[in-house]
C-alpha cells in the first residue's frame, strides 16, 4: 500500500512540475492528478476501515490470552480444591467466544460507512510534503492517520 501511495504521489508531483500546477483548483483540472487524488482517497479510506477491524481483533486476541491465563490459574485451583464451582468461568468464556464468533461472521466493514478524507486535505498534504522533500514517508502519517 505504501509503495502504491508513493507511486501515485510521485505521479501527481511529476504532473505538477510538467504543467506548472500550484493550486488545488489547477490540479483538479488535470485528469491524471484528479484521478490519482481520488484513488489515494479511496485507498486511505479502505485502509483505515481495515486497520480498525485489525485493532478490534488484536484487542480480542489479548482478551482471549488473558482468559487463557485465568483458565490456567483456575485449573491449578481446581486441581487443588477438586470441588470448586467453575460454572461462572465457563459462562464468561462462552460469552466472550460468542462475541467473537459473531464478529467473524460479519463483513469486515460496510462500504457505505467509509468516510474518505476530503480531496483538499490529500492535495494539501501531498503538496506540503513535496515542498519539504518528504518522498518516502508513510502515507498514513503524512495524512494524519497515525
Order of alpha helices (4+ residues) and beta strands (2+ residues): alpha-alpha-alpha-alpha-alpha-alpha
